[in-house]
Amino acid sequence: MEYAELGVEFAVVDQNDFNYQLIEKLLKVELGELREQYLQADITLYVLKEEIRETLKAKADNVVQAEADVLAEQEEPSEDPQWEDSQAIAEQGLEEQSVSEEQAVQLVRQKLAIPDSSDTIVELGHIDSDGKYVVHAYNVVIDDEATGEGHNATVAWYTVDPIDGTMVDQFADLQ
C-alpha cells in the first residue's frame, strides 16, 4: 500500500499475516475487522487504504492536539520580568493581604479623583520586589492623527501596600 502523505510505501501480499502485523505495529493501526472485510472481498483495497489513512490522520491530529495542549499548559502568560516578579510574590502567599490588585487600582483612581469614565488609564504596572503593587496612571496622547502614532503621558506612579493599602506617590520625592 502507498501512503503518499507519510512518504512510506508497503507492498502487501493478500492474506499474508506478516504484512498485516507489520502495518499494525509500524503504523499502530488496528486493522482487525477491516482486514477481515478485505480478505472476504467485502471491501476493496481502495476502501481499506482510505480507512487506514483516516485512522492515521485522526491519530496524528490527536497527537498534535495533545502536544499543543501540553505546550499551552507550560507557557507563561508573559515573558515580562515584571510578570515573573508578580508571579513570585503571588507564590509566596501573602495570606495577610487585604488589598487586591483591583482594589489598589481603585484606591489610586480615588486618590487622583479619576472617574471610571475618564480617558485616563489607571492600571497595575507590576508588583515590586517588596510585594507592593505599582500602579500607573497615564493618558494616551496621539501625536499624528494620520498614523495614529503617539505616546503615553504619565499622570502618576503609586506603590500600594497589599496589607494595609498605604499609598506612596513615587513622584513626591521629585517635586
C-alpha positions as a Markdown table, in Angstrom:
| # | Residue | x | y | z |
|---|---|---|---|---|
| 1 | Met | 0.0 | 0.0 | 0.0 |
| 2 | Glu | 1.2 | 3.5 | -0.7 |
| 3 | Tyr | 1.0 | 6.2 | 1.9 |
| 4 | Ala | 1.9 | 9.4 | 0.0 |
| 5 | Glu | 1.1 | 11.7 | 2.9 |
| 6 | Leu | 3.6 | 9.8 | 5.0 |
| 7 | Gly | 6.2 | 9.1 | 2.4 |
| 8 | Val | 6.1 | 5.4 | 3.2 |
| 9 | Glu | 5.3 | 2.5 | 0.8 |
| 10 | Phe | 4.4 | -1.1 | 1.6 |
| 11 | Ala | 3.7 | -3.9 | -0.7 |
| 12 | Val | 1.0 | -6.0 | 0.9 |
| 13 | Val | 0.5 | -9.6 | -0.2 |
| 14 | Asp | -3.1 | -10.7 | 0.2 |
| 15 | Gln | -3.7 | -12.9 | 3.2 |
| 16 | Asn | -0.2 | -12.6 | 4.5 |
| 17 | Asp | -0.4 | -12.2 | 8.3 |
| 18 | Phe | 3.2 | -10.9 | 8.5 |
| 19 | Asn | 2.4 | -7.8 | 6.3 |
| 20 | Tyr | -0.8 | -7.0 | 8.3 |
| 21 | Gln | 1.1 | -7.4 | 11.6 |
| 22 | Leu | 3.9 | -5.1 | 10.2 |
| 23 | Ile | 1.3 | -2.4 | 9.3 |
| 24 | Glu | -0.3 | -2.7 | 12.7 |
| 25 | Lys | 3.0 | -2.5 | 14.6 |
| 26 | Leu | 4.7 | 0.2 | 12.5 |
| 27 | Leu | 1.7 | 2.4 | 12.0 |
| 28 | Lys | 0.0 | 1.5 | 15.2 |
| 29 | Val | -3.3 | 0.9 | 13.4 |
| 30 | Glu | -5.6 | -1.9 | 14.4 |
| 31 | Leu | -6.8 | -3.4 | 11.1 |
| 32 | Gly | -8.9 | -6.1 | 12.8 |
| 33 | Glu | -12.4 | -6.0 | 11.2 |
| 34 | Leu | -11.1 | -4.0 | 8.2 |
| 35 | Arg | -8.6 | -6.8 | 7.4 |
| 36 | Glu | -11.3 | -9.5 | 7.6 |
| 37 | Gln | -13.7 | -7.4 | 5.4 |
| 38 | Tyr | -10.9 | -7.0 | 2.8 |
| 39 | Leu | -9.9 | -10.7 | 2.9 |
| 40 | Gln | -13.6 | -11.7 | 2.4 |
| 41 | Ala | -13.8 | -9.2 | -0.5 |
| 42 | Asp | -16.5 | -7.2 | 1.4 |
| 43 | Ile | -14.4 | -4.0 | 0.8 |
| 44 | Thr | -11.9 | -3.0 | -1.9 |
| 45 | Leu | -8.2 | -2.3 | -1.4 |
| 46 | Tyr | -9.1 | 1.3 | -2.0 |
| 47 | Val | -11.5 | 1.4 | 0.9 |
| 48 | Leu | -9.0 | -0.4 | 3.1 |
| 49 | Lys | -6.4 | 2.2 | 2.2 |
| 50 | Glu | -8.8 | 5.1 | 2.9 |
| 51 | Glu | -9.8 | 3.7 | 6.2 |
| 52 | Ile | -6.2 | 3.3 | 7.3 |
| 53 | Arg | -5.4 | 6.9 | 6.1 |
| 54 | Glu | -8.3 | 8.3 | 8.0 |
| 55 | Thr | -7.3 | 6.4 | 11.1 |
| 56 | Leu | -3.7 | 7.6 | 10.8 |
| 57 | Lys | -4.8 | 11.2 | 10.2 |
| 58 | Ala | -7.1 | 11.1 | 13.3 |
| 59 | Lys | -4.2 | 9.6 | 15.4 |
| 60 | Ala | -1.8 | 12.3 | 14.1 |
| 61 | Asp | -4.4 | 15.0 | 14.8 |
| 62 | Asn | -4.8 | 13.7 | 18.4 |
| 63 | Val | -1.0 | 13.7 | 18.9 |
| 64 | Val | -0.6 | 17.2 | 17.6 |
| 65 | Gln | -3.5 | 18.4 | 19.8 |
| 66 | Ala | -2.1 | 16.7 | 22.8 |
| 67 | Glu | 1.3 | 18.3 | 22.2 |
| 68 | Ala | -0.3 | 21.7 | 21.7 |
| 69 | Asp | -2.2 | 21.3 | 25.0 |
| 70 | Val | 1.0 | 20.4 | 26.9 |
| 71 | Leu | 2.8 | 23.4 | 25.4 |
| 72 | Ala | -0.2 | 25.7 | 26.3 |
| 73 | Glu | -0.1 | 24.5 | 29.9 |
| 74 | Gln | 3.7 | 25.1 | 30.1 |
| 75 | Glu | 3.6 | 28.6 | 28.6 |
| 76 | Glu | 3.6 | 31.6 | 30.9 |
| 77 | Pro | 1.2 | 34.4 | 30.2 |
| 78 | Ser | 4.1 | 36.8 | 29.6 |
| 79 | Glu | 7.8 | 36.8 | 29.3 |
| 80 | Asp | 7.9 | 40.2 | 31.0 |
| 81 | Pro | 10.3 | 40.2 | 34.0 |
| 82 | Gln | 7.8 | 42.2 | 36.0 |
| 83 | Trp | 5.2 | 39.5 | 35.4 |
| 84 | Glu | 7.7 | 37.0 | 36.8 |
| 85 | Asp | 8.3 | 39.2 | 39.8 |
| 86 | Ser | 4.5 | 39.4 | 40.3 |
| 87 | Gln | 4.2 | 35.6 | 40.0 |
| 88 | Ala | 7.0 | 35.1 | 42.5 |
| 89 | Ile | 5.3 | 37.4 | 45.0 |
| 90 | Ala | 1.9 | 35.7 | 44.5 |
| 91 | Glu | 3.5 | 32.3 | 45.1 |
| 92 | Gln | 4.9 | 33.5 | 48.4 |
| 93 | Gly | 1.3 | 33.5 | 49.5 |
| 94 | Leu | 0.6 | 36.8 | 51.2 |
| 95 | Glu | -2.0 | 35.4 | 53.5 |
| 96 | Glu | -2.4 | 38.6 | 55.4 |
| 97 | Gln | -3.1 | 40.5 | 52.2 |
| 98 | Ser | -6.2 | 42.5 | 52.5 |
| 99 | Val | -6.0 | 44.7 | 49.3 |
| 100 | Ser | -6.3 | 43.1 | 45.9 |
| 101 | Glu | -4.7 | 44.3 | 42.7 |
| 102 | Glu | -8.1 | 45.7 | 41.6 |
| 103 | Gln | -8.6 | 47.4 | 44.9 |
| 104 | Ala | -5.1 | 49.0 | 44.6 |
| 105 | Val | -6.0 | 50.4 | 41.2 |
| 106 | Gln | -9.3 | 51.8 | 42.6 |
| 107 | Leu | -7.5 | 53.4 | 45.6 |
| 108 | Val | -5.2 | 55.3 | 43.2 |
| 109 | Arg | -8.1 | 56.2 | 41.0 |
| 110 | Gln | -9.9 | 57.6 | 44.1 |
| 111 | Lys | -6.8 | 59.4 | 45.3 |
| 112 | Leu | -6.4 | 61.2 | 42.0 |
| 113 | Ala | -10.2 | 61.7 | 41.6 |
| 114 | Ile | -10.2 | 60.0 | 38.2 |
| 115 | Pro | -13.7 | 58.7 | 37.4 |
| 116 | Asp | -14.1 | 55.3 | 35.6 |
| 117 | Ser | -15.4 | 57.2 | 32.6 |
| 118 | Ser | -12.2 | 59.1 | 32.2 |
| 119 | Asp | -9.8 | 58.6 | 29.3 |
| 120 | Thr | -7.0 | 58.4 | 31.9 |
| 121 | Ile | -5.9 | 54.8 | 32.2 |
| 122 | Val | -5.1 | 53.5 | 35.7 |
| 123 | Glu | -3.6 | 50.0 | 35.8 |
| 124 | Leu | -1.3 | 47.7 | 37.8 |
| 125 | Gly | 2.2 | 48.2 | 36.3 |
| 126 | His | 3.8 | 45.4 | 38.2 |
| 127 | Ile | 4.5 | 44.1 | 41.7 |
| 128 | Asp | 7.8 | 45.3 | 43.1 |
| 129 | Ser | 10.4 | 43.2 | 44.9 |
| 130 | Asp | 8.8 | 44.1 | 48.3 |
| 131 | Gly | 5.5 | 42.7 | 47.2 |
| 132 | Lys | 3.9 | 46.2 | 46.8 |
| 133 | Tyr | 1.6 | 47.0 | 43.9 |
| 134 | Val | 3.0 | 49.6 | 41.5 |
| 135 | Val | 0.1 | 51.4 | 39.9 |
| 136 | His | 0.5 | 53.6 | 36.8 |
| 137 | Ala | -1.9 | 56.3 | 35.8 |
| 138 | Tyr | -1.4 | 57.8 | 32.3 |
| 139 | Asn | -3.1 | 59.3 | 29.2 |
| 140 | Val | -2.5 | 58.1 | 25.7 |
| 141 | Val | -1.6 | 61.2 | 23.5 |
| 142 | Ile | -2.0 | 60.9 | 19.7 |
| 143 | Asp | 0.8 | 62.8 | 18.1 |
| 144 | Asp | -0.1 | 62.1 | 14.5 |
| 145 | Glu | -3.8 | 61.7 | 13.7 |
| 146 | Ala | -3.0 | 60.3 | 10.2 |
| 147 | Thr | -0.9 | 57.4 | 11.5 |
| 148 | Gly | -2.3 | 57.0 | 15.0 |
| 149 | Glu | 1.2 | 57.2 | 16.5 |
| 150 | Gly | 1.5 | 58.7 | 19.9 |
| 151 | His | 2.9 | 58.3 | 23.4 |
| 152 | Asn | 1.9 | 57.8 | 27.0 |
| 153 | Ala | 1.8 | 60.8 | 29.3 |
| 154 | Thr | 2.3 | 59.6 | 32.8 |
| 155 | Val | 0.0 | 61.2 | 35.4 |
| 156 | Ala | 1.3 | 59.4 | 38.4 |
| 157 | Trp | 3.0 | 56.3 | 39.8 |
| 158 | Tyr | 1.9 | 55.0 | 43.2 |
| 159 | Thr | 3.0 | 52.0 | 45.2 |
| 160 | Val | 0.2 | 50.4 | 47.2 |
| 161 | Asp | 0.9 | 48.2 | 50.2 |
| 162 | Pro | -1.2 | 45.0 | 49.7 |
| 163 | Ile | -1.6 | 44.5 | 53.5 |
| 164 | Asp | -2.9 | 47.9 | 54.7 |
| 165 | Gly | -3.5 | 49.9 | 51.4 |
| 166 | Thr | -0.9 | 52.6 | 52.2 |
| 167 | Met | -0.1 | 54.6 | 49.1 |
| 168 | Val | 3.1 | 56.3 | 48.3 |
| 169 | Asp | 3.4 | 58.8 | 45.4 |
| 170 | Gln | 6.6 | 57.9 | 43.5 |
| 171 | Phe | 6.8 | 61.4 | 42.1 |
| 172 | Ala | 6.6 | 63.1 | 45.6 |
| 173 | Asp | 10.3 | 63.0 | 46.1 |
| 174 | Leu | 10.9 | 64.5 | 42.6 |
| 175 | Gln | 9.0 | 67.7 | 43.4 |
